[in-house]
Amino acid sequence: IFPAPEVELLAIDGVRPAAATIADGSYPLATDVFVVVREDTATDSTAVTLRDWLLSNDGQDAVAASGYVPLP
């Protein structure tokens, strides 16, 4: 997602890859990324802590800063 001068981003069916077109699903070459934690995982585990942080405002800011599209 990060633009680089040596990389040309291509439109698919006239839709250019951008945060808005990825978020609204109109850009066809995007996929969802999931964080899955087993139901019986301890609530104080690093997996649960990471999941909860990723869903927080700070976590979503980090997702956006990494070049990914945060949750709506």
C-alpha positions, 0 to 999 in steps of 0.5 A, a space after each residue: 500500500 505504501 507508494 514508492 516511486 519505482 512501483 506503479 500502482 495499477 487500476 483494475 477495471 478502472 479502480 485504482 488502489 487507494 485506502 478508500 477503494 480498498 475499504 469500500 471493497 471496490 478495488 478487487 485485489 484486496 483481502 481481509 486480514 483476521 486475528 483469531 484467538 481460540 475461545 479457551 485462550 487465557 485472557 492474560 495471554 499475549 494473543 488476547 492482549 495483541 488482539 485487544 490492542 489491535 482493536 483499540 484506537 492506538 492499534 488501528 492507528 498503527 494499522 493505518 500507519 503501517 499502510 493497511 486500511 483500518 477497520 471502519 
